[in-house]
Amino acid sequence: MSLRLGRLELSSRVVQSPLAACSDLPFRLIAREHGMGYGFLEMVSAQSLTRDNGKTLRLLRTAPGDRPLGAQLLGGEPEVMAEAARILEDRGFDAVDLNLGCPVKKVVGNGEGAALLADPGRAEKIFAAVRRAVRRVPVTVKMRTGFQDASGDEAVELARRAEAQGLAAVTVHGRTQAQQYAGRADYAAIGKVKRAVAIPVIGNGDVLAPEDARRLFEVSGCDGVMIGRGGLGNPWVYRGLDAALAGEAAPPPPSVAERKAVLLKHLALEVEHCGERLANLNMRRITVWYTAGLPNAKTLRVAVCQAAQTGAVRALIEEFFDRLPAGVPPPTAPLLLAE
Ligand SMILES: Cc1cc2nc3c(=O)[nH]c(=O)nc-3n(C[C@H](O)[C@H](O)[C@H](O)COP(=O)(O)O)c2cc1C
């Protein structure tokens, strides 16, 4: 079964979320090779984008085959958001998503991200301004269930306003801003939003395995599922979820040799697209993702942090996987709590 966001027809009901400092081009290329149907850039600041900030422009890097691809905007000023959205549409992204979920103190203090959950009037002005600016691709919004109120009523109100302004879909992360990443995502609150609007509702939060996705669909009645941390170091998760949602048997877990090969390919893509220096830094994080739950992973991580060049990182990874004992647990994502 597919998922339709306005004019954008997706082949899968499983979506990979935007992840700051994680969902970069190499991450997406690996994910796509393994069946990711729809992915996002990490969020970009509307202010920085409209000021032509070089660092922000680098976040927009993409490549042939990296489609369909959504871009997500963070901001609090309707006209700045509209101008930034127009830039994204002109650059050919397949959808523009608006961030109403980032819980970080500094962001919220600026009236951006999750702060908009507590300011529905301003949020609606942003929806309207962006919809006026962007006519060719769908505009969507990703929100939390509320700012402090965990009932889901704030998200219901915002979703109704988003629908009234012509947005094509709503993603709901089942936690409030106050909850940050604590506790479990509330799928019943996502269900409230689903019942309140006719546009597609994508549920999000704590989906790491097929049984989580099944529970999310059952409890909330949502139209699609967005996974965040579950995709880190585990690109096999997409086909597993697709199979489960289609009622098919789960594909076999990847072998140790395959896991090694994919991590080494991720490293090669990092060097190709980010350059030697940044790739070396990024591999500290990426190695943690792929080795979560494996024996001796900590020793590897320490060594990778000390490696001066990616050539050394490559050798460390090879040695680590070649020495793994038989019967290691299947891939599991690290539960990173920072956004
Ligand atoms: C490291 C990190 C970076 C994130 N960056 C973004 C972001 O740029 N935009 C966004 O909407 N959500 C962001 N999130 C939130 C996730 O997209 C997702 O909503 C949240 O992690 C819950 O889903 P999960 O339990 O499947 O991870 C981030 C989360 C993490 C852990």
The ligand as an SDF file (V2000), in Angstrom:
LIG
                    3D

 31 33  0  0  0  0  0  0  0  0999 V2000
   19.8060   13.2630   16.6010 C   0  0  0  0  0  0  0  0  0  0  0  0
   18.4040   13.6780   16.2810 C   0  0  0  0  0  0  0  0  0  0  0  0
   18.1720   14.6850   15.3670 C   0  0  0  0  0  0  0  0  0  0  0  0
   16.8530   15.0810   15.0370 C   0  0  0  0  0  0  0  0  0  0  0  0
   16.6530   16.0600   14.1030 N   0  0  0  0  0  0  0  0  0  0  0  0
   15.3870   16.3900   13.7330 C   0  0  0  0  0  0  0  0  0  0  0  0
   15.1450   17.3540   12.7020 C   0  0  0  0  0  0  0  0  0  0  0  0
   16.0610   17.9210   12.1000 O   0  0  0  0  0  0  0  0  0  0  0  0
   13.8450   17.6270   12.3980 N   0  0  0  0  0  0  0  0  0  0  0  0
   12.7880   16.9980   13.0270 C   0  0  0  0  0  0  0  0  0  0  0  0
   11.6320   17.2660   12.7010 O   0  0  0  0  0  0  0  0  0  0  0  0
   13.0000   16.0880   13.9750 N   0  0  0  0  0  0  0  0  0  0  0  0
   14.2600   15.7740   14.3300 C   0  0  0  0  0  0  0  0  0  0  0  0
   14.4620   14.7930   15.2820 N   0  0  0  0  0  0  0  0  0  0  0  0
   13.2980   14.0830   15.8320 C   0  0  0  0  0  0  0  0  0  0  0  0
   13.0510   12.8080   15.0150 C   0  0  0  0  0  0  0  0  0  0  0  0
   12.8150   13.1010   13.6690 O   0  0  0  0  0  0  0  0  0  0  0  0
   11.8680   12.0050   15.5640 C   0  0  0  0  0  0  0  0  0  0  0  0
   10.7100   12.7830   15.5200 O   0  0  0  0  0  0  0  0  0  0  0  0
   12.1120   11.5440   16.9830 C   0  0  0  0  0  0  0  0  0  0  0  0
   13.4300   11.0640   17.1420 O   0  0  0  0  0  0  0  0  0  0  0  0
   11.1130   10.4420   17.3860 C   0  0  0  0  0  0  0  0  0  0  0  0
   11.1840    9.3530   16.4890 O   0  0  0  0  0  0  0  0  0  0  0  0
   12.0400    8.0230   16.8170 P   0  0  0  0  0  0  0  0  0  0  0  0
   11.6070    7.5530   18.1720 O   0  0  0  0  0  0  0  0  0  0  0  0
   11.6840    7.0880   15.6990 O   0  0  0  0  0  0  0  0  0  0  0  0
   13.4810    8.4220   16.8170 O   0  0  0  0  0  0  0  0  0  0  0  0
   15.7580   14.4400   15.6480 C   0  0  0  0  0  0  0  0  0  0  0  0
   16.0000   13.4210   16.5850 C   0  0  0  0  0  0  0  0  0  0  0  0
   17.2890   13.0300   16.9120 C   0  0  0  0  0  0  0  0  0  0  0  0
   17.4920   11.9270   17.9040 C   0  0  0  0  0  0  0  0  0  0  0  0
  1  2  1  0
  2  3  1  0
  2 30  2  0
  3  4  2  0
  4  5  1  0
  4 28  1  0
  5  6  2  0
  6  7  1  0
  6 13  1  0
  7  8  2  0
  7  9  1  0
  9 10  1  0
 10 11  2  0
 10 12  1  0
 12 13  2  0
 13 14  1  0
 14 15  1  0
 14 28  1  0
 15 16  1  0
 16 17  1  0
 16 18  1  0
 18 19  1  0
 18 20  1  0
 20 21  1  0
 20 22  1  0
 22 23  1  0
 23 24  1  0
 24 25  2  0
 24 26  1  0
 24 27  1  0
 28 29  2  0
 29 30  1  0
 30 31  1  0
M  END
$$$$
